[in-house]
């Protein structure tokens, strides 16, 4: 077994038949640990870096191989948590996936400085990049960190022509705001590396996890956006010429 296969890390869980985390049908590996504390997070049980299951890159990919036929039109997505918080482990999994011919994607919030995770970024075929808020102060209020690293990562993707899907959660009264959405769309329209923008409606399906972990859920009284509100939000990005 190669040294790459032996590199260890911690994962939260896997999804063997995912259709929402990159193109096609995908095998998703959810990494344990995250730097952010997003107010709307539906997986707060992934935050603690010490939780989850200890494993190796070889063990992870060995379990993916039997699903080759199912993910032929898609691939493998590393998600979380934040996969780039375990950069050596993420890079090892990506290397082994590439050896198997799997298309790879990394779902990241971009919070980890690039100098700490460049190898994994370069190995990934594409990124799913969460832009929490365009204004860094609002991003800090919403997640506990500013967005400087995420914006730097997007600019790097543009330089090296790394395909990117942008993800943005629409929270009524916070990010689901016409003026803010227009500014975000205007900013993103100049990036040719962006292949798709996914506007995700805020939901409270993970609220029970906050309660179980005894963490106050500040958005408990925030309504989920209506179909009409999301349609208007998408129209803003369509008008800016962005692919949805």
C-alpha positions in Angstrom: 0.0 0.0 0.0 1.4 3.4 -1.0 2.2 6.1 1.5 -0.6 8.2 -0.1 -3.1 5.5 0.8 -1.9 5.6 4.4 -2.5 9.3 4.9 -5.2 9.5 7.6 -8.0 11.9 8.4 -11.5 12.1 9.9 -14.8 11.9 8.0 -18.3 12.5 9.2 -20.3 10.3 6.7 -20.7 9.4 3.1 -23.5 9.5 0.6 -23.3 6.9 -2.2 -25.9 8.3 -4.6 -25.8 12.1 -4.5 -27.4 14.3 -7.1 -27.0 17.8 -5.6 -23.2 18.2 -5.1 -21.7 18.6 -8.6 -22.5 17.3 -12.1 -24.1 13.9 -12.5 -24.5 11.2 -9.8 -21.8 11.5 -7.2 -20.3 9.7 -4.3 -19.9 12.3 -1.5 -17.4 12.1 1.3 -18.3 14.5 4.2 -15.1 15.5 6.0 -15.2 16.3 9.7 -14.3 19.7 11.0 -15.1 23.3 9.9 -13.7 26.7 10.6 -17.0 28.5 10.1 -20.0 28.7 12.3 -22.7 29.6 9.8 -26.0 30.7 11.4 -27.9 28.5 9.0 -25.7 25.4 9.0 -27.6 22.2 8.7 -24.7 20.0 9.7 -23.3 21.6 13.0 -22.3 18.0 14.0 -19.5 18.3 11.5 -17.9 21.3 13.2 -15.8 19.6 15.8 -12.5 18.4 14.2 -12.1 15.7 16.9 -15.4 14.0 16.1 -16.3 11.7 13.2 -14.6 8.5 12.1 -10.8 8.1 11.8 -9.8 6.5 8.4 -7.2 6.6 5.6 -7.3 7.8 2.1 -6.9 4.3 0.8 -9.8 3.1 2.9 -12.0 5.9 1.6 -11.3 5.2 -2.0 -11.5 1.5 -1.6 -15.2 1.9 -0.6 -15.9 4.2 -3.6 -14.6 1.8 -6.3 -17.6 -0.6 -6.1 -19.9 2.4 -7.0 -18.0 3.1 -10.3 -20.9 2.2 -12.6 -23.3 4.4 -10.6 -21.1 7.5 -10.7 -19.8 7.0 -14.2 -21.6 10.2 -15.4 -20.7 12.1 -12.3 -17.8 11.4 -9.9 -16.6 12.0 -6.3 -17.2 15.1 -4.2 -15.4 16.0 -1.1 -17.7 18.0 1.2 -18.1 18.6 4.9 -17.6 20.2 7.2 -14.7 21.7 5.3 -12.5 19.2 3.4 -9.7 21.7 2.9 -9.3 21.9 6.7 -7.6 18.5 6.3 -5.5 19.4 3.3 -3.1 16.4 3.2 -5.9 13.9 3.6 -8.0 15.7 1.0 -5.1 15.7 -1.5 -4.5 12.0 -0.9 -8.1 11.1 -1.5 -8.1 13.2 -4.7 -4.9 11.6 -5.9 -6.3 8.1 -5.5 -9.6 9.1 -7.1 -7.7 10.4 -10.1 -5.7 7.2 -10.4 -9.1 5.4 -10.6 -10.3 7.8 -13.3 -13.0 9.5 -11.2 -14.0 13.1 -11.8 -13.5 15.0 -8.6 -15.0 18.1 -7.0 -14.3 19.9 -3.7 -17.2 21.6 -1.9 -15.5 24.4 0.1 -16.4 27.6 1.9 -12.9 28.9 0.9 -12.0 29.8 4.4 -8.7 27.9 4.5 -5.9 30.0 3.2 -4.7 28.8 -0.2 -1.1 28.3 0.9 -2.3 25.6 3.3 -4.3 23.6 0.8 -2.9 24.4 -2.7 -2.1 20.8 -3.6 -5.7 19.7 -3.0 -7.1 22.7 -4.9 -4.8 21.9 -7.9 -5.8 18.2 -7.9 -9.6 18.8 -7.9 -11.2 18.9 -11.3 -13.7 21.6 -10.1 -14.8 23.5 -7.0 -18.1 24.1 -5.5 -17.5 27.4 -3.8 -19.8 28.8 -1.1 -20.0 32.6 -1.2 -21.7 33.3 2.1 -22.0 37.1 1.6 -20.2 39.6 -0.7 -19.7 42.1 2.1 -17.0 40.7 4.4 -18.4 42.3 7.5 -21.8 40.7 6.9 -20.0 37.4 6.2 -18.2 37.7 9.5 -21.6 38.2 11.3 -23.1 35.3 9.5 -20.3 32.8 9.8 -17.7 34.0 12.2 -15.1 34.8 9.5 -14.7 37.3 6.7 -14.8 36.3 3.0 -11.3 37.5 1.9 -10.0 33.9 1.5 -13.0 32.8 -0.5 -12.7 35.8 -2.9 -9.0 35.2 -3.3 -9.8 31.5 -4.1 -12.3 32.6 -6.7 -9.8 35.0 -8.3 -7.2 32.1 -8.4 -9.7 29.9 -10.1 -10.2 32.6 -12.7 -6.4 32.8 -13.3 -5.9 29.0 -13.7 -9.3 28.4 -15.4 -10.5 26.0 -12.7 -14.2 25.3 -13.2 -16.4 26.6 -10.4 -20.0 26.3 -9.3 -20.9 29.2 -6.9 -23.3 28.4 -4.1 -25.2 31.1 -2.1 -27.7 30.5 0.6 -30.7 32.9 0.5 -31.8 33.8 4.0 -34.8 36.1 4.3 -33.9 39.3 6.0 -30.2 38.7 5.6 -28.9 37.5 2.2 -32.2 37.3 0.4 -32.2 41.0 -0.4 -32.6 42.5 -3.9 -29.8 45.0 -3.5 -27.3 42.5 -2.1 -28.2 39.9 -4.7 -27.7 42.5 -7.5 -24.3 43.4 -6.1 -23.3 39.8 -5.9 -24.5 39.1 -9.4 -22.7 42.1 -10.8 -19.5 40.9 -9.1 -19.7 37.4 -10.3 -20.6 38.2 -13.9 -16.9 39.0 -14.8 -15.6 35.5 -13.8 -15.4 33.2 -16.8 -14.5 30.2 -14.6 -18.0 30.1 -13.2 -20.0 27.4 -14.9 -23.1 27.6 -12.6 -24.6 29.6 -9.8 -26.7 27.7 -7.3 -29.1 29.9 -5.2 -30.0 27.7 -2.2 -33.1 28.5 -0.2 -32.6 28.7 3.6 -34.2 25.8 5.4 -34.4 24.5 8.9 -34.2 20.8 8.4 -31.0 20.6 10.5 -32.5 22.6 13.4 -32.9 19.4 15.4 -29.1 19.0 15.4 -28.6 22.4 17.0 -31.1 21.4 19.7 -29.4 18.0 20.2 -26.0 19.7 20.5 -27.5 22.4 22.8 -26.4 25.2 20.5 -28.7 28.2 20.3 -30.2 28.4 16.8 -30.5 32.1 16.1 -32.6 31.6 12.9 -35.3 29.5 14.5 -37.9 32.2 13.9 -36.7 33.1 10.4 -39.1 32.0 7.7 -38.0 29.8 4.8 -38.1 31.7 1.5 -41.2 31.3 -0.7 -41.1 29.9 -4.3 -41.9 33.4 -5.5 -39.0 35.0 -3.5 -36.5 32.4 -4.9 -37.8 33.0 -8.5 -37.2 36.7 -8.1 -33.7 36.0 -6.8 -32.9 33.7 -9.7 -34.2 36.3 -12.2 -31.5 38.8 -10.9 -28.7 36.4 -11.8 -30.3 35.5 -15.1 -30.6 39.2 -16.0 -26.8 39.5 -15.2 -26.1 36.7 -17.7 -25.0 34.2 -15.2 -25.7 30.4 -15.7 -28.1 28.9 -13.2 
